[in-house]
């Protein structure tokens, strides 16, 4: 189980995330929605252990991510919006490297990587250089990195960004395939994608959680599309954002 309690992230004087609380468990696909600058990516980075919160706690099966990061991160797979890939490596070299970083036993790495490449549809390009891959295949390799080692929690930040409709459908099928044995946390600007894939939706605006509900109940209750609900909940919040809300380099230096 994932437990997020009173999570806060500030850059200087500006709150990027304020008092975020939620729980989620295996077998769920959780959708994280919000307008640009709402705090989605900051939240994803904190959940993945890439950046530390200013306050609050994140627990994975009772393990505190801040107090015991190595053990907690063993349970997390993360795909940022732009997956970190080495362009001069082949697909298999990249994934073997990641398998080593994730402490997959040496005698199991080849089998593990081959299985993930097959699962993610990149087995046929395993010996191609990453720099020669299409956007769709690079996203698949990023997805493969996230699921390598079979972590309990898979965090996907805009996994369908820049993909064509066929690639989006293929990515959706891969995400749904994870559901039975994992908790998947997904952010996307494509609201229909969230409707079709996610069981539960969190909407963040100005760094604050403004809605947490199951997708089914949300649509039944409002009798409208998720897009309409999203716009209703975030429109006023967006109008109230101060003009100086953008995070600057000075803010980050002040925090440091």
N, C-alpha and C positions, 0 to 999 in steps of 0.2 A: 504493500500500500504506500502511496505517496501522500504525505501530509505537509501542507504549506500553511504556516502560522505567522500572521502579522508581518508579512514580508514587505520591506521598505528598501528603496534604492534612491539615493539623492546624488545629484551632481552639483556640487556647490550649494546654492540656495534652492535649486529647482528639484522638486520631487519627480522622478521618472516613474516610480511605482510606489503606491501608498497603501499600506495595511491590506495586503492581499492575503486572503484566506480561502483554502479549498482542500478537499481530499479527493483522491481518485484511486482506482484499483485495477488489477489485471482483468482483462476482458472488456475494457472500455476503450473507446476512441474519443478523446476529449478535444474539442475545437476551441482555439483561442482566437478571438476576433477583436478588432479595434481599428480605428482610423490610423493613418500615418502619424507617427510620433506619440501614439497612445501608451507605449510601454511594452508592446508585445515581444519584440526582440530582446529587450532588456530582461523581461521575465524569463524567456526561453534560455538566455545565457546564464541566468542565476540558477535555474532548475538543472542545467547541465553542468554546473560547477565551473563555468568559464569566468564568471565575475562574482565577486562576493557581495552580498546584500549589505546595506548600511545597518539594517536591523531585521530581526525576525529569524525564523528557522525553517529548514527544509529537511524532512525525514523520509527515508526510504526504508520500508520494513523496520522502522524503529531506529535506523542508523542515521545520525545527524551528519548532513553533508558538510557542514562547516567544521565540526569537531573531528570527524573521521572521514576526510574526503577520499582517500584512496579506496577504502572499503565500499563507500557509497557509490563512487564512480564506476566500480565494477558492474553495477546494476543498471548503468545508463548508456544508451547509444544515442548519439546526437548528429543530426544533419543540419548544419546552418544553411541559410539561404544560398550562399555561395560555398559549396563544399571545398575544403582544403585538399587540393590534389596536386601532385607533382607532375608537371606536363611532360617531362622526359622519362617518366617511368611507364612501363606497360601496365595494363589493368591488373594483371596478376601480381606484378612486382609491388604495386601500390597496396593491394589488399594483403599480401604477405607481410609487408612492412607494418600495416595497421594491426594485423594479427599478433605480431611480435609485441607491439606497444600495448596491446590488450592482454598480454601474458597468456595467449593461447599456447599450450604445451607444444614444443617444437615438433614432436612426432605426430601431432594432430593438425598442424597448420595447413598442409596441402589439402587434406581431406575437408577441413573446415572451409577454406577459401573456395575450393571447387564447388562445394555445396551452396555457398552463398552466391557465387557467380551464376550458378544454374537458377537459383531462386529469383535472382534479380535480372535475369535475361542478358547477362554480359559474357557468358561462356564463349560465345562465338567471336568476341573481340578481345579475348583475354591476353593475346600477344600483341595487340596494337598499342601504340603510344597514346597516352591520354590527350596530348595536344592535338592529335588527329581525329579525336572523337567528336561527334555532333553534341549539341547541347543536351539532347535527350539521353544519350548514352553517358555523358558526364554526370547527369543527375542520377542515373541508375547506379553508377559507381559510388557516388556520395551516399545513396541509400544503402548500398551493400556495406559500406564502411560502418554505418550506424547499426546495422543488425548483426555485424560480425561478432562472434562470441556469444550470441543469443542473450543479450542483456534483457532484464525484466521490463525496463522502461525505454521506449523509443521516442525521441523528441525530434520533430520534423518542422523546420522553419521554412515556410513557403516552398514545399517540395515540388510544386507544379509550376513555379515561376518560369516564364519563358518557354513553356512547352506547347506544342500544338495539340489539337483535340484528341488525336489518337494517342499521343504520349501521355496526356492527362488521364485518359481512361486506363492505360496500362499502369500508371503510377497508382491510381485509385485501387486497382485490383491487388497490387502488391501491399498497399496499406491495409486493406480489408483482410488480406491473408495473415496479417500479424495479430489480428484481434483476439483469437481464442487464447493465446498463451502470453500476451503482453498487455501492458498499458501503453497506448499510443497517444502522444500529445502533439497536436497538429495546428499550425497557424496557416492561414491562407486569406488572400484578398478575394478569392472566388467563393462567394457565399453559397452558390448552388453546390459547390464541392463539399462544403461543411454540412449542408443539409443532407446530402446523399451518403456521407461517410461517417459522420460523428454521432455518437449517442448522447453526448452532453456538450453544452456550449457555455463558454465564459466570454462575456463581452467586457472589454476594458476601454475606458475613455479617460484621458488625462491621467493615466496611471492608476485609476481607481476602478475596482470591479463594480460594474453597474447592473450586471445580470449573471445569474448562474442557474441553469435549468436544463432538463432533458430536451433534446431537439423535438421529440414527439409532443411533449406537453406544451412547449413553447409555441409550436405551430397550431396546435389545437386551441390553445387559450386565446391566441391573438387572431386566429382565422385569417392569416395573411402570410406572405412569404418571409423568410428570414431576412431578406434584404430590407423589407419594410420595417420590421422590428428593429433591425440594426440602425437604420437611419433615424427612427424615432428616438431611440435611446441615446444616440451619440450627437445628434444635431445641436441640441442645446449646449452640451458639454463643449463641443468644438467652438461655438460662438463665444463661450466664456473664457477661452484660453487667452491669457495676456499676451501682448505683442512680443514681449521679451522672453517667451517660454522656451525658445530654441536653446539647446545645450551648446555651450561654447567651449573652446579649449581652456579659457580662463576658469570656467566652472570646474573642469576636471582637475586643473592644477590646484585650485583652492581646496578641493576635497583631499588631494594627495598631501 
